[in-house]
Amino acid sequence: MTSDEARSQLDERLEEILAWHFDEETGCPFWLHWKSQAGWDPRKEVKSFDDIHRFDHFQDEWLRDEKNERFVPRGMKGRPFNVFETGGTTGLPKQRVGWDDYKHDYEMFSGTLADEHFPPGANWIMVGPTGPRRLRLAVEHLAQFRGGSCYHIDLDPRWVKKLIIRKQIDEVERYQRHVIDQAVEIIKHRDIGCMFTTPKLLEAIGERISIPGAGIKGVFCGGTTMTPQAVRFWVEEVLEGKTRLVPTYGNTLMGLAVSRPLDETYSVTYYAPQPRAVLRVVNPEDTAITMPYGEFGRVELTTLTKEFFMPRFLERDEAIRREPIDDYPWDGVGDVRPFGAMEKKVVEGVY
Amino acid sequence: MIPTIPLLRSGSPYCSLDVQSIEAVGGGDEVARITMANSGLIRRDLLDMTRGRAALQKFSASDLLDITVSAGDIFLHDDLPVGQEGQLQSPDDYLLSLAATSGLPHALIRMNMERLHGVFGEVPTIFKGLSRGLPPEILDGGHFLDEGVRLSFVPTTDALGVILPSNSPAVNALWIPALAMKTPVVLKPGREEPWTPWRVIQAFIKAGAPAEAFSFYPAGHDGSAAIIRRCGRVMLFGGDDTVSQYENDPSVEVHGAGRSKILLGEDEIENWRDHLDLMIRSVSANSGRSCINASCIVVPRYADEIADALADALLGMSVRAQDDPEASLSGFANPRMAEWINGAIEEGLKEGGARDVSLEKRDGSDRYVLRDSMHYMLPTITRCQSIDHSLGNTEFLFPYASVIEMPQSEMLDSIGKSLAVAAISSDEAWIESLIAADHIERLNVGAMATNHIEWDQPHEGNLFEFLYRRRSIQVA
């Protein structure tokens, strides 16, 4: 696919999704109400993705303050929904409704995994936040889609965050040990070929056992900042140059952005699952402006599925805008880190 | 060519992909590049530090003492490798690099070089003092018969972690003796000051110490945390918050504010002019940066006169060019530090009960001065009505002291925890009570400055006792 073809595909997708979400028969109460207040009809006025700026930024507070039923498209009526949560340490967390998106996203992702490192039929282990998160079902679906089963070890990041805020670092370490103890037991005593985990947990598991020695051939990793040096360290030392590392960038609202193959720079660049989701790197001072290639800006996400329409959500991350590549002929986001990481202390990487 | 300083992982150089530029103070030219360790790498390395100790065990402790002494001469005089590209750094290059990134005056850097050289050279005496006279062979075998008593010491850690600051090269003196104690070191340098620990390591290696005994990890806060959590023994530097955070952790030794003091006894107060030079040195040596600089002078009478004389004497300690041989006042590369200190003094003065005598001597001209992108605090003597005043018993990183008047009989109970106390008196009963005081760490009796150091005395904790504990041993 060329960049132009990708762009046409995106425009078609946008048209289709707007037609769905702003139609009285299929749209959800939230967007239909929005349309009645906005005084314009996106189906008529948004002709291509270039017009996406007609929408203001989607506010994530809406996902906490609005009832979930308000986001259920009438076209999905009669089908009970999954509730997936994001973030939150106190009070009501932000929630997103969903049905099959996570399956589509992870089936697409599965197509990018090399059988050599993620053997079909292999069992998986997921070590990370489960509970109400989309990731819990998604990784299990990925394992099963590839013919295996999935073991789970839970880590509650909200509890870890509270401990860090209270400076109870001993307790954080005890909790992490508790998680790693369970993971190591499963890895040692069950046939596990593939793993999903977060960078910090990956390092901690690698301190206890040889990951390739335990028979794990591929690790897909997501979560916090992945600097080139950290990625190199994981590849060369934690995974001993044997187990394949696949970094990913994702969340409940987007799905999963995969990385281009790592090279000797170990700089990680992600490509959104376009046209289901679009990542832009925007000027934080004027978010209508896309940053030039090679420059840092704030990450803006637009999600375009029949289950969920979310225009121009400003992520809490910044990244370098990277050029399209053959496999992903649209913009990538590189060296993702918390927005403002260079200016202020950001509590991240709790797991 | 600008050097790129790598990590040392048990002696092996490793160039991280996270390369940061170190620039001259005030946004000047790039002086060096430093490669930063990620915290996972540090944690993984610290899982097994036995290689460094095993390498040191191949030497006798006496040999290691000799190596240390020799390393001191090398540190002071030789060209030593710096960075990855095989470049060499002469002592003058070292001085200029450190001056560029720290803003310290050349004269003070030379003084600190001499001081570190002194520590290297005195390590045999330091060892003797810290081990209470035991011969170095005590560390060579499993046990040792000393005057009929069998002694055995077991290491408390595989490595000593040290989180170094950016503003004080002399603090490297504190870890130098660890090598002769067969303990590898894991150093995290301050961001602007990789130069001194790197050069000390290179001097040790050139003198014959095994490279495996040295780990050097420039890193961010998460790297420091990894060292603090994973090294069995850690030395770090910080303020009161850091001290209180670790005060119940026997594996962490925090070097915090010293709140060192001069106490002038009733029997010597009439001779206060004879001790003025001593007071000036105690307050101003090393630009007042050390924890053993006096920050409070307590006298039974003549507080006004003493404050006046001290302020007068310190007026000459002015802001000069960095390479001026007479420069003795260090600036702050970080303006926030100077602003914070100045603000704290201003707030204290607003409370009442204290006056800035130096300010009066300067006819009100500011104590905070900016020159050549460096931020300076001019020497400041305050006259406080009470030691409990917020400016009375405090410490700042520049030549600062409060002068307080109180009866000798109240001094001991009023001074609080003090790192160094110079008690100028011959009153035996009073001296006995000072000797018995647990809140005084280092007691100098008689006409001696607070910063006077005798090498056989421990400094802020006993390094030998930090790194070893005596174990019971019975041999049939």
Boltz contact constraints between the chains, C-beta under 6 A:
constraints:
  - contact:
      token1: [A, 203]
      token2: [B, 40]
      max_distance: 6.0
  - contact:
      token1: [A, 207]
      token2: [B, 47]
      max_distance: 6.0
  - contact:
      token1: [A, 228]
      token2: [B, 17]
      max_distance: 6.0
  - contact:
      token1: [A, 229]
      token2: [B, 16]
      max_distance: 6.0
  - contact:
      token1: [A, 229]
      token2: [B, 17]
      max_distance: 6.0
  - contact:
      token1: [A, 229]
      token2: [B, 18]
      max_distance: 6.0
  - contact:
      token1: [A, 229]
      token2: [B, 38]
      max_distance: 6.0
  - contact:
      token1: [A, 230]
      token2: [B, 38]
      max_distance: 6.0
  - contact:
      token1: [A, 232]
      token2: [B, 17]
      max_distance: 6.0
  - contact:
      token1: [A, 233]
      token2: [B, 38]
      max_distance: 6.0
  - contact:
      token1: [A, 233]
      token2: [B, 40]
      max_distance: 6.0
  - contact:
      token1: [A, 233]
      token2: [B, 41]
      max_distance: 6.0
